[in-house]
Amino acid sequence: MGTLLEVNNLNTRFYTQDGVVQAVNDVTFTVDEGETLAVVGESGSGKSVTMLSVMRLIASPPGRITSGEILFEGKDLLKLDDDEMRQLRGNRIAMIFQDPMTSLNPVLTVNQQISEVLQLHMGMDKAAARQRAIELLEKVNIPEAAQRVDDYPHQFSGGMRQRVMIAMMLAANPQLLIADEPTTALDVTISAQILDLVKRLKREVGMAVIWITHDLGVVAGMADRVIVMYAGRIVEQASVQELYGDPKHPYTLGLLKSIPRLDEARKAKLEPIEGTPPDLVNYPVGCPFAARCKYVIQKCIEERPPLMPTTSTKHLSACWRWTDVKRD
């Protein structure tokens, strides 16, 4: 299995009246062909901005990718012109957003919106595109797809709109699907259905998936590897088994302790992570999690820890005291 996406030392900044917001800081990771990578962290941790940077969808002004490398199939996306990037988006790389109602055009039918992708990237005529749009809606379990293909987005429920978005993203057979918290606005039952749908489609199509979420509980059954982000940085990276079984960063440990559990392992109350994330305009000199960390020492405040190998070369943590971090 080869490397599909390779991001090296990515930095993204937003230039505001209050100062420069350091939104993404020296982010490095890879995604292999057919792999599912979960990116987790609380709101404002840099998850979505990192992936919008990968897609080159950062609004400029005020945002700008200041440095780094984004290699997709060996090609640096930061060196492509706008036309080349447009050909890539929705074709080789697709992205599903959190709220489908703001992503779908309210004045165009579902058929028009899916067919546009098929005509642009696959070269289909209108009749062939319409038939393929119906097939895609059936693939994502939209009932009576042939009758509903000419409906408008507002005629679908939230869960159905998200299915329509997934159908649209699958239209050009992408190699990489980026899903930005696509189940956040949905109830638990519908969320589970969307998760199962993405897992099934991944097996059938063979695409790689990056799943962005704030909830570690969601990714346990679907991801191969997990990246934990905090204050625009990757603070831990590991396989699902290693991350859940033996976390090596205090922030990851805090996230895990805040997940409700149904087994006997959790008899105590849920433990919140005290405090708030740092100001990304006045970025701390040392570890950005130091002010909220129970393991903090003076070195944490004075010197920022790099992402370093822990119990294995593939389990990385940005913590000076990773040997002391243990799950109860």
N, C-alpha and C positions, 0 to 999 in steps of 0.2 A: 504494500500500500504506500503510494508516494505522497509527498507533501503537496497539498492543493493551495493552501494560503500560508504565507509567512510574513508576519509583521515584526519589524525590527525597530526598536527605540523610537516609537511613535510619540510625537508631542503635538498637542492641539491647544491653542490659546484663544480666549475671547477678550477682545479689547473694548472695555467699557469705561464709563465715566468714573467709576469707583477704582479702576485699575485693571491690571491684566489678570484674568481668571485662568489659573493653571488647571485646565479641565482634564487633560490626559498627559501623563508624565512617564516617559521612557517605557512605554508598554511594548513588550515583546512576547509573541506566542506563535504557535503554528496550528494548522488544522489539516489533518490527513484526509485523503479521499475516503468517503463513506463514513467518516467519524462524526459523532455528535459531541460537541463541546458546549458545556454550560458556562455562562458568565453570570456570576451572582454578586450581590452587594446591595446595600440600601440605596434609597433615592439620592441622587447626586454623587454617586461613587464613580461615575465616568463610564458605565457600561454602554449606554446608548450612544454617547458622544464618540466612544471608540469605534463602534460599528458604523455610525454615520460617517466617520472619517474614512473607514475602509471603503465605503460606498461613494466617497467624495461628495457627500450631501451636506457638508457644513456650510451654513449661510455665511457669506462673506460680502460686506462686513456683517457682524462684528468678529466672526470666527475665522481662524486660519490654522492650517496644518503647518507648523513651523519647521519640523524636521522629522526624519524617519524614512522608512522604506516599507511599502506594501506590495509584496510579490504575490501575484495570483497566476498560477500555472507558469511561474518563472518570469512573468512580465510585471514591471514596476508600475502600478496604477497611478502613482503620483507624476509619472512622466507622460501619461497619455493626454491627448488634447480632449476637449469637451465632446466632440463627435465620437471619438473612439470610446470614451467612457459611457456615453449614452447607448452605444451598441452593446456594451458589456452588461449594463444594468438591465435586469429583467430578462436577460438572455442567459449568460453564464452565471451571474450572481443575481439572486432575487431577495427581496426583503419584505417581511410582513410586519406591519406596525401595530401598536397597541390598540388603537381605536379605528376599526375599519370604516366607520362613518366619516371620518376626516380624510381617509385615504381613497375611498371610492367617490367618483364624481356623481353628485345627486341628480344631475339632469340628463345623465346617459344611462341607458339600460345596461344590465349585466352583460348581455350579448355584445353590445358595442364596445364595452371596456375590455372584455377578454379577447374579442376579435381583433382589436387594435394591436395587442401584443402579438397575436398569431400572424397578422398581415405584415407587421413591421419586422419581426425577427424570423418568421418561418416562411414568408413569401406566399402565404395562402390567399386565395381569392375570397370574396365575401361568403359565398355558399359553403365552401370548405371550412372556413373559419367558424361559421355558425354551428356547423355539425360538430366540429371539434370542441367548441365551447360547451355544447350539450354533454358531450362525452366527459369533459373535465368536471362539470357539475355533478354528473353521476358518480364519478370517481371519488369526489369528496362527500358523497352521500346526501346530496340535495334531492328531496323527493320531487317527483314529477318534473324533472329537469327540462324536458322539452317544452313544457308549458310555462315554466318559470324563467326561462332564459331571457325573455323580453320584459321581465319585471324591472322596476327601479330599486335601488338600494334600500329606500325607506320601507319597501314592502316586505323586507326580510327582517327576522329577529336578529339580535346581536350575534348569537352563535352562528346563524346561517350566513350573516354578512362576513364573519371571519372565515367561514368555509369558502365563500365566493372569493375572498382575497387569496386563500391558499390555492384555489383553482387557477386564478390569474397568474400567481407566481409560478405554478407548475407548467404553464402554457408552453414555454420555450425550453423545457427540460433542463433547468439550471443544474450546474455542478455543485453550487453552494447556496443553501437557503439560510438567511438570517432572520430569526423570529424574535422581535423585540416585545417581550411581555405580552404575547397575543391573547392570553387568557385572563388578564388582570380584571377586565370589566365584565367577565362572565361568571355565572354562578358555578358552584363546585361540580355539579353533574355535567354541565356543558363543557367546562374546562377539561374534565377527564376525557370527554369524547374527542375534543380537539387534540389533546396529547396523544391519545390512541391513534387518531387519524394521521398525525404527523409521523409517528413511529411506523405505521403501516406503509405510508407513502415512501418513507425513507428506504424501507426494505425493498419495495417494488421498483423504485426509480434508481436507487443506489447513490443518491446525492449525500453530500456532507451537510450537517446542520449546526448552526450556532444558535443556542437557545439562551436568550437574555432574560433573567428573572431576579426578583429580590427574595425569592422563597426557595431556600435549600431543599425543602420538603418536596417540591415539584420535580426536581431533577434526579432524585435517587434512582428511579426506575427507567430513566431514558438516556442519560448521558454516559459517555465513556470516560471523559475527563472533565474536571471542573477548574475554572479560574475564579478566584475570589478577588474582587476589586474594592479598594477603599481610597477615598480622596484622590481619584484619578490614577491610582497605581495598582499593579497586581501585587497582592500581599501573600497569596498562596496559590500554588498550582499543583494538582495531583490527580490520580485516577479517582473515580467515585469511591472505590473501596477504601483506599488509603485516606482520603479526605474525611469520610464519615467515621471510619474506624480509629484513626490516629491523627487528628488535626494538629498542625504544627505552627499555627498563628493564633494569638489570643482573640483576634476579631472573628476568625472562622469558628473558634470554640464558642464565642458569644452567640453567633448566628445559630449554631447547632443547639445550644441550650434554650433558645427561644422557640424551638419547634415543638408543638404539642405531640406527645407520643401516647400510643395506646397500650404498650407493653408494660411489663413490671419494672423496666429500667428507669422509668420516670415516676417517682412518687412525690418529689418536691414540686414547689411552684415553679412556673416558668421564670427564668431570670432575664430581665431586660439588660441591655447594654447601656450603662449610665453615660450621661453627657451627650454632646453633639459633635458632628464632624467638624474639622477645622475650616477656617476661612481660606478658600482657594486663591484669594487675592493676596493675603498675607500668609503665604505657605510656611509651615513650621520648618525649622532647620533640621531637626531630627526626624524620628519616626512620626508620621502623621497621626498614628493611633495612640501615641504616648499619653495624652491627656485623659484617655478613657480606659487605660490598661492597668490591670492589677499586678502585672509582672514588671512594670516600668522600673528602670534603674537610670542613673545619671547619664550613662552612655546613650540610652534611647533618646534623651532630650537633646543631646549635643551632636549626635552622629546618626545619619539616616542609614538603616541597614539595607544592603543589596538583596536581591532575590537569590538565595543560595540553596544548594542541595542539602537535604536533611537525611532522612533514613535511607533514601535512594537518590540517584541522580535525576530521577523524574519527579520526585516530590520536592518542590521548592517552597521556601518560606522567606519572607522579608522580616525576620525577627532575630534580634541578638540572643534571645533566650529560648529559642525553639526547643531545646532539649528539656526545658522545664514545663512546657505546655503539655498537659495531659487531660484526656477526657475522663470524667468520673465513671 
